[in-house]
C-alpha cells in the first residue's frame, strides 16, 4: 500500500489504518463531527482575530460568506433580522 502521510513511517500508518477500520460506525462518525466542529471553531477564531471590531453575529456571517458564499450570508442575515 502507498503511504498516505509523508511524515509517518509506513508500518505505523498501516497500524493506524487497521485501528480505524476496526472502529464502529458511531465512533468514526463522532470523530468526523469532532473534527468538523474543531475546524469551524478555528476558522471563526481566525476571522475574529483578523477582524477584531466584529461582533459574534458578524463573525458568523463572514464565516458563512467564506464557506458558502455572499448570497447565503445575506439571506441568513435577513432571516435573523426578521426574527
C-alpha positions in Angstrom: 0.0 0.0 0.0 1.2 3.5 -0.8 2.0 5.7 2.2 -0.6 8.4 2.7 1.4 10.6 5.0 5.0 11.8 4.3 5.8 12.3 8.0 4.6 8.9 9.3 6.5 5.6 8.9 4.6 3.2 6.6 4.4 0.4 9.3 2.9 2.9 11.8 0.5 4.1 9.2 -0.7 0.6 8.5 -1.3 0.1 12.2 -3.3 3.4 12.3 -5.4 2.4 9.3 -6.0 -1.0 10.8 -7.2 0.6 14.1 -9.5 3.0 12.1 -11.0 0.1 10.2 -11.9 -1.7 13.5 -13.8 1.3 14.9 -17.6 1.2 14.9 -19.5 3.5 12.6 -20.7 5.5 15.6 -17.1 6.1 16.7 -16.0 7.1 13.2 -19.0 9.5 12.9 -18.2 11.0 16.3 -14.6 11.7 15.2 -15.7 13.3 11.9 -18.2 15.5 13.8 -15.5 16.5 16.3 -13.0 17.3 13.5 -15.6 19.4 11.7 -16.5 21.3 14.9 -12.9 22.0 15.6 -12.3 23.2 12.1 -15.3 25.6 12.2 -14.1 26.9 15.6 -10.6 27.6 14.4 -11.9 29.3 11.3 -14.1 31.6 13.3 -11.3 32.3 15.7 -9.1 33.3 12.8 -11.8 35.5 11.4 -12.3 37.2 14.8 -8.5 37.8 15.2 -8.3 39.3 11.7 -11.4 41.5 12.3 -11.3 42.5 16.0 -14.1 45.1 15.5 -16.7 42.5 14.6 -19.3 41.0 17.0 -20.2 37.3 17.1 -23.1 37.7 14.6 -20.8 39.5 12.1 -18.1 36.8 12.5 -20.7 34.1 11.9 -21.9 35.9 8.8 -18.4 36.4 7.5 -17.7 32.7 8.1 -20.9 31.8 6.0 -19.6 34.2 3.3 -16.2 32.5 3.1 -17.6 29.0 3.2 -20.9 29.2 1.3 -20.9 32.5 -0.5 -22.2 36.0 -0.1 -25.8 35.2 -1.3 -26.4 32.8 1.6 -24.8 35.1 4.1 -27.2 37.9 3.0 -30.2 35.6 3.2 -29.2 34.4 6.7 -28.7 38.0 7.8 -32.1 39.0 6.5 -33.7 35.9 8.2 -32.0 36.8 11.6 -33.1 40.4 11.3 -36.8 39.3 10.8 -36.8 37.1 13.9 
